[in-house]
């Protein structure tokens, strides 16, 4: 008899962004696996707990998985550092699933945003299901969530794409030399170094947001050359006040 692992997208910050399918999935769980990240933010942990308390009809057993450190922020070989981190995750998660998920049972992870967008949980769980780490067969089911990309465009009341044109979603490190050739619209993720302030702003508009869907949501939009200093200031003040920062933005060539 196979067991099942559910990856449940919980949206990018607003408690009402949990879908009916996600609520059903939460109520189907026998055990919830909770990844406790290095320097985890109590606010994000409490948000997940509030979702369970609001929508779960019966007590739910949870198992904490301590996340390995993330050394690639300073590692000279980014790809190798990520590969080591994923291998450590696979080993830790595999041991926990083998120990805590009974054969025929249903386990799950609550995944911020959507499990298929810039989220490593799906890749790790797919490897886990394909490996011999867990004795019984594992089936994976993905419950989509409202991603920060769609939350961003909704907050700014703009379409993600323009008619007949493509959109690229990219980590900020790929934009260090500016907008890619032939691309007019880029959603930028994971910009801890504020790349928007380093590239040539000529002809670009920016639609920036932080803490989407939360009471602390911040929005700034306009000509990049004009507003990038304002974004840097607002971002720094908010990060200092909260102790963490989740932001993303769309760069759009005029």
C-alpha positions, 0 to 999 in steps of 0.5 A: 500500500502506498503513502501520499505526500501532499504539497499544499500551496498556501498563497503568498501572504493573505489567509483568504488565499487558501483555496478550497482544495487546499482546505480539503487537503489540510483535513486529509492529513495524518501528519504535517511536516514542518520545515524549520528554517535557519533563522525562521521568522515567528510571524511566518510560522504563526501564519501557518499555525493560524491556517491549521487552527482556522481550517482543520477540523481535528487535531493534527500531528506535526513533525519538525524538520530542521533545515540545514544552513544555506551556505550559498549566500557566501559560497564561491561555487553556488551550484555545488553549495545548492547541491550539497544543501539539497542532498542534506535536505533529502537525507533529513526528510527521508529519515523523517518520512520513513519514521513518521509516515505510516504505510497508507498514510497521508503526509503534507507540507504547507508551501508558501505561495505556489509549490511550482514557483521558485520553491525547492520542496517539490524537487526534494520530495520528487527525489525522495519518492524516486529513491530507496530512502523510504521503504513503501511507495510514495505518491506525490500530489501538488495543490496549487497556490496563489503565487507572489507573481499574481499577487503582485500584478493584482495589487498593482492592477496590471496584467502580467503579460502584454498582448502578443508579448512574453514574460520572463521570471528570473532570479535577480542574479541573472539581471546583474547586467540589465534586462535580457536582450529581446525581453520587455517584461521580467518578474524578478525574484530573490533580490536581496542585493537590490539589483533594481538599483544597480542596472541601467534604468533607461526606459524601464518602469518598475512595479515593486511590492513587499509583504503581499497580502499582509497588513504590512503590504507595501507598493511602489510603482513608476519610472525606475530612475525616479522611484528606485531610491524610494524603493530602497529607502522603504525596503530598508525601513521595513526590513529593519522594523520587521527583521525580514523581507519578502519582496518581488517586482516586475520590470517593464520596458516602455 
